[in-house]
Amino acid sequence: MCFPTVRLEDVRKSCGGGRAGYILANRLSETKDCTVLVVERDQPSLTWASQVPLLSAASQGDESRNLKFASAPQKHAENKEMEVIVGSAMGGSSRIDGMIYTRGISGQFNEWHAQGRKGWSYDDLHSCFLKSERALDEREWCNRSHSKVHFPSADSAIRAAKKLDFPLISELNSPNEPFIGMAKLHYNIDNNGHRYDVFAAFLPADLVESRKKNLHICTRASVNRINFSLADSQPMATGVRIEATSDRTYSLEVIADREVIICSGAIGTPQVLMLSGLGPKEQLSAMKIEVIKDFSGVGTIMQDHLAIPLSFHVPLNHSIIALKKQPLVALREFLKYLIAEKGMLLSPVHELSVRADHAEEESSPHGDFGLWVIVMRPKAPGTIRLKSTDLRDPPACNFNLLGEEAEQIELRLTLLGSVDLNTFIDAWGQSIYHYTASCRMALEDDTIPGVVDDELKVHGVNRLRIADASIFPSILATHLQVTAIAVAEKYADMIKADCQESTTIN
Ligand SMILES: Cc1cc2nc3c(=O)[nH]c(=O)nc-3n(C[C@H](O)[C@H](O)[C@H](O)COP(=O)(O)OP(=O)(O)OC[C@H]3O[C@@H](n4cnc5c(N)ncnc54)[C@H](O)[C@@H]3O)c2cc1C
């Protein structure tokens, strides 16, 4: 059975109601003459626990807002398969992430600019950062944070840093502070310390209601193909085919009068592009997909951060493990939260790098204080390739972990060579879910081929743009959400400028 074809006058369409998609939907629908349709493959999944920091993160919470699957075996890490996790709900990964909010250092954006990415220097992006941040105080950096750390171990770590004269950074996200040092993290939390995901922040119910004439949200619907007109010298995106996520026989063709914007994230976006015939010819031919454009850049690069967690014993009551091992503590904290909305349940997961040591026996009297050694700027790129033509079949993600010897050496030095690296990585190395660069912003014939130009337009295809974490020219040595949001803000600014220009001309 098929839904009828629909036409939304003057529609822009955003596929993927994730972090960037939601911000775009908010910004674009501010203008009444711009109709936006957001298509999200999963459901709202709003539960009591989904706003509680400790219970809502992918690592701690229920599975209803995640998609988890195994990566391709990692050749340079004993063929280990890594766990791939992506958000799959309204708000995307912002519903399940660690809520850590870091801009990263200005030099990395300036590096993008120096590589020719016009409009993407730190100064160019500064207004985009500010636009999505909420002021708590007078300082330049102004997102929210807890005023105190939750666990004494974090305080001890700060004291130890002071003792060693290791610099303490008071504002992690200020470009005026040194990058090296110890700092308290900032988070997406509201005034009461609850998770403040993009779903809650950018498309609250009253806003959606007030814009119902030009903002449409379609959930549990997957975009499985972009449609093209091939009448001109280059393909033009004309709309998308949507299928009910749980039943492929229910489908809908949507016609986009202005353009199609893909915001499916660094794994979902190359998958949709390849299923639509935009990808390396050999990959498409192998899947018997009609080639719309032989596009070597799509999914050919993929970057992520590899983390090696280290942990140290601390007293049990300094650790989240107390919740697990001491039922009375768990009950006390639960009641504290219910009655006063206070206590451990408000602790964001990554302040709880005081984490369980799986190697310990259940009866261990210790808590753990964890440190992660992270490869921030991996040099060996991975790939994303289709495994089948079914959108619901996750693609093959090959991280190419430690594919360059230089990275192995760096890690060995950091771990002080005290253990056998391969064995250690095999047991402990993990992705920290910062997938990016799979449809990078660069020239199409760059040595590492690009997919979109500086205005996020897909090379050689009309009316198709990408706005999500897949377009970063290269991975940043920080968490990625701030920049994914800035990409959406920047895109919205570009569209508004285009609209203003055409109004002035008319
Ligand atoms: C477990 C985890 C923890 C993280 N922790 C942090 C952190 O603490 N701080 C930080 O800065 N970053 C963190 N990140 C990374 C950050 O969440 C992402 O970089 C960011 O969300 C990327 O935004 P996006 O818009 O590109 O994609 P996403 O937010 O992943 O959104 C993509 C959306 O597209 C939808 N979709 C995909 N394919 C289709 C399709 N074919 N049709 C319709 N819909 C589709 C998905 O369901 C999803 O909602 C974390 C990520 C994960 C997974």
The ligand as an SDF file (V2000), in Angstrom:
LIG
                    3D

 53 58  0  0  0  0  0  0  0  0999 V2000
   26.4450    7.7420   22.9390 C   0  0  0  0  0  0  0  0  0  0  0  0
   26.9300    9.0860   22.4220 C   0  0  0  0  0  0  0  0  0  0  0  0
   27.4860   10.0070   23.3140 C   0  0  0  0  0  0  0  0  0  0  0  0
   27.9290   11.2410   22.8280 C   0  0  0  0  0  0  0  0  0  0  0  0
   28.3510   12.1720   23.7380 N   0  0  0  0  0  0  0  0  0  0  0  0
   28.6280   13.4210   23.2920 C   0  0  0  0  0  0  0  0  0  0  0  0
   28.9070   14.4580   24.2330 C   0  0  0  0  0  0  0  0  0  0  0  0
   28.8700   14.2730   25.4470 O   0  0  0  0  0  0  0  0  0  0  0  0
   29.2050   15.6940   23.7280 N   0  0  0  0  0  0  0  0  0  0  0  0
   29.2450   15.9480   22.3770 C   0  0  0  0  0  0  0  0  0  0  0  0
   29.5370   17.0840   21.9820 O   0  0  0  0  0  0  0  0  0  0  0  0
   28.9620   14.9780   21.4740 N   0  0  0  0  0  0  0  0  0  0  0  0
   28.6300   13.7390   21.8970 C   0  0  0  0  0  0  0  0  0  0  0  0
   28.2930   12.7730   20.9900 N   0  0  0  0  0  0  0  0  0  0  0  0
   28.3470   13.1000   19.5490 C   0  0  0  0  0  0  0  0  0  0  0  0
   27.1550   13.9450   19.1300 C   0  0  0  0  0  0  0  0  0  0  0  0
   25.9820   13.4390   19.7120 O   0  0  0  0  0  0  0  0  0  0  0  0
   27.0180   13.9410   17.6020 C   0  0  0  0  0  0  0  0  0  0  0  0
   28.2220   14.3640   17.0350 O   0  0  0  0  0  0  0  0  0  0  0  0
   25.8950   14.8610   17.1160 C   0  0  0  0  0  0  0  0  0  0  0  0
   24.6580   14.4990   17.6880 O   0  0  0  0  0  0  0  0  0  0  0  0
   25.7720   14.7690   15.6340 C   0  0  0  0  0  0  0  0  0  0  0  0
   24.5880   15.4210   15.2420 O   0  0  0  0  0  0  0  0  0  0  0  0
   23.9100   15.0810   13.8620 P   0  0  0  0  0  0  0  0  0  0  0  0
   22.7970   16.0550   13.6680 O   0  0  0  0  0  0  0  0  0  0  0  0
   24.9820   14.9950   12.8360 O   0  0  0  0  0  0  0  0  0  0  0  0
   23.3380   13.5810   13.9890 O   0  0  0  0  0  0  0  0  0  0  0  0
   22.3600   12.8970   15.0380 P   0  0  0  0  0  0  0  0  0  0  0  0
   22.1650   13.7140   16.2410 O   0  0  0  0  0  0  0  0  0  0  0  0
   22.8960   11.5110   15.2300 O   0  0  0  0  0  0  0  0  0  0  0  0
   20.9710   12.8230   14.2750 O   0  0  0  0  0  0  0  0  0  0  0  0
   20.7290   12.0330   13.1460 C   0  0  0  0  0  0  0  0  0  0  0  0
   19.2320   11.7330   13.1140 C   0  0  0  0  0  0  0  0  0  0  0  0
   18.8790   11.2490   11.8170 O   0  0  0  0  0  0  0  0  0  0  0  0
   17.9530   10.1920   11.9660 C   0  0  0  0  0  0  0  0  0  0  0  0
   18.0740    9.3880   10.7270 N   0  0  0  0  0  0  0  0  0  0  0  0
   19.1520    8.7090   10.2850 C   0  0  0  0  0  0  0  0  0  0  0  0
   18.8880    8.1690    9.0790 N   0  0  0  0  0  0  0  0  0  0  0  0
   17.6250    8.5190    8.7550 C   0  0  0  0  0  0  0  0  0  0  0  0
   16.7790    8.2570    7.6280 C   0  0  0  0  0  0  0  0  0  0  0  0
   17.2120    7.5440    6.5790 N   0  0  0  0  0  0  0  0  0  0  0  0
   15.5140    8.7590    7.6340 N   0  0  0  0  0  0  0  0  0  0  0  0
   15.0630    9.5150    8.6790 C   0  0  0  0  0  0  0  0  0  0  0  0
   15.8310    9.7790    9.7720 N   0  0  0  0  0  0  0  0  0  0  0  0
   17.0880    9.3000    9.8000 C   0  0  0  0  0  0  0  0  0  0  0  0
   18.3990    9.4820   13.2350 C   0  0  0  0  0  0  0  0  0  0  0  0
   17.3420    8.7310   13.8020 O   0  0  0  0  0  0  0  0  0  0  0  0
   18.7920   10.6720   14.1140 C   0  0  0  0  0  0  0  0  0  0  0  0
   17.7080   11.1690   14.8590 O   0  0  0  0  0  0  0  0  0  0  0  0
   27.8460   11.5340   21.4440 C   0  0  0  0  0  0  0  0  0  0  0  0
   27.2800   10.6110   20.5580 C   0  0  0  0  0  0  0  0  0  0  0  0
   26.8090    9.4020   21.0380 C   0  0  0  0  0  0  0  0  0  0  0  0
   26.1620    8.4260   20.0590 C   0  0  0  0  0  0  0  0  0  0  0  0
  1  2  1  0
  2  3  1  0
  2 52  2  0
  3  4  2  0
  4  5  1  0
  4 50  1  0
  5  6  2  0
  6  7  1  0
  6 13  1  0
  7  8  2  0
  7  9  1  0
  9 10  1  0
 10 11  2  0
 10 12  1  0
 12 13  2  0
 13 14  1  0
 14 15  1  0
 14 50  1  0
 15 16  1  0
 16 17  1  0
 16 18  1  0
 18 19  1  0
 18 20  1  0
 20 21  1  0
 20 22  1  0
 22 23  1  0
 23 24  1  0
 24 25  2  0
 24 26  1  0
 24 27  1  0
 27 28  1  0
 28 29  2  0
 28 30  1  0
 28 31  1  0
 31 32  1  0
 32 33  1  0
 33 34  1  0
 33 48  1  0
 34 35  1  0
 35 36  1  0
 35 46  1  0
 36 37  1  0
 36 45  1  0
 37 38  2  0
 38 39  1  0
 39 40  1  0
 39 45  2  0
 40 41  1  0
 40 42  2  0
 42 43  1  0
 43 44  2  0
 44 45  1  0
 46 47  1  0
 46 48  1  0
 48 49  1  0
 50 51  2  0
 51 52  1  0
 52 53  1  0
M  END
$$$$
